[in-house]
Amino acid sequence: MILPIESAVSCAENNCMDSDVIEGGVATDASRAQGRMFPAVRVGIDLVHVPDVTASIAEFGDRYLHRVYSPGEIAACTSDRGDLSAERLAARFAAKEAVVKALRPAYGIDYRSIEIVREADGAPSIDFGTAGAGAHLLADSGVISASVSLTHDGEYASAVYMAITDFSTTAGTSQTTTGAAR
Ligand SMILES: CC(C)(COP(=O)(O)OP(=O)(O)OC[C@H]1O[C@@H](n2cnc3c(N)ncnc32)[C@H](O)[C@@H]1OP(=O)(O)O)[C@@H](O)C(=O)NCCC(=O)NCCS
């Protein structure tokens, strides 16, 4: 079986060298019984209709914006001329939804605690903060490593989030804090 490189590395770090006991990123009963830790892959995807975001801005204005997006996200979606891009906000909303789909929190989460950050080269990453709901979600989900990608064009915006999590979460047993920041 072929595992993603990150999974294989993580597996090696956890001293689980017998890849036969991993199926589709999920440990088998045999490996669980042996108490071994294995990585699992979580993926989430979301598609947002940009006119819905435009309508929310028109109807609720700042109340909508500041309830869903961080100041940094709003700034990143505002042009030098001061125009707010509903298209780019929609992509960030899709990313937040993709995170929730992938990590499936058992509780409601403040979307501002899942902050889409723009790196110097324009690539997105996610800042879950260090102490709030986002940080707890990350820790509860046992995220070891993750990546997000956005796209937007006209009426639609979309995002994919993929995370490698430790085995304990997949098995529904105890949860592990990894200290991962994104
Ligand atoms: C990054 C790139 C793939 C974006 O593609 P696109 O079809 O124009 O735009 P999309 O709607 O699909 O994606 C836009 C999102 O891509 C993401 N993005 C931007 N730069 C990125 C990068 N270097 N790596 C990964 N993702 C990137 C951002 O999240 C962006 O959303 P935002 O502008 O709201 O922050 C494209 O600009 C590219 O190939 N850039 C790298 C090469 C380059 O800079 N060439 C310059 C011209 S030769």
The ligand as an ORCA input file, in Angstrom:
! r2SCAN-3c Opt
* xyz 0 1
  C      -1.538     31.024     -7.414
  C      -2.284     30.846     -8.741
  C      -2.297     29.358     -9.060
  C      -3.712     31.384     -8.555
  O      -4.532     30.884     -9.585
  P      -5.753     31.696    -10.183
  O      -6.454     30.801    -11.124
  O      -5.287     33.012    -10.654
  O      -6.705     32.048     -8.965
  P      -7.665     31.112     -8.093
  O      -8.973     31.797     -7.923
  O      -7.731     29.713     -8.552
  O      -6.934     31.111     -6.691
  C      -6.789     32.275     -5.966
  C      -6.251     31.861     -4.647
  O      -5.033     31.114     -4.834
  C      -4.312     31.206     -3.635
  N      -2.923     31.484     -3.946
  C      -2.358     32.633     -4.346
  N      -1.035     32.474     -4.504
  C      -0.772     31.193     -4.189
  C       0.424     30.419     -4.147
  N       1.609     30.932     -4.440
  N       0.331     29.119     -3.774
  C      -0.856     28.593     -3.445
  N      -2.017     29.264     -3.468
  C      -1.963     30.550     -3.847
  C      -4.917     32.327     -2.804
  O      -5.627     31.737     -1.746
  C      -5.843     32.995     -3.779
  O      -6.968     33.558     -3.143
  P      -6.889     35.076     -2.627
  O      -6.300     35.900     -3.740
  O      -8.298     35.436     -2.355
  O      -6.028     35.095     -1.430
  C      -1.576     31.591     -9.885
  O      -1.611     32.951     -9.640
  C      -0.158     31.104    -10.031
  O       0.070     30.156    -10.749
  N       0.775     31.742     -9.353
  C       2.115     31.231     -9.227
  C       2.923     31.590    -10.400
  C       2.961     33.041    -10.602
  O       2.926     33.829     -9.683
  N       3.054     33.419    -11.830
  C       3.077     34.785    -12.163
  C       2.725     34.993    -13.578
  S       3.916     34.210    -14.622
*
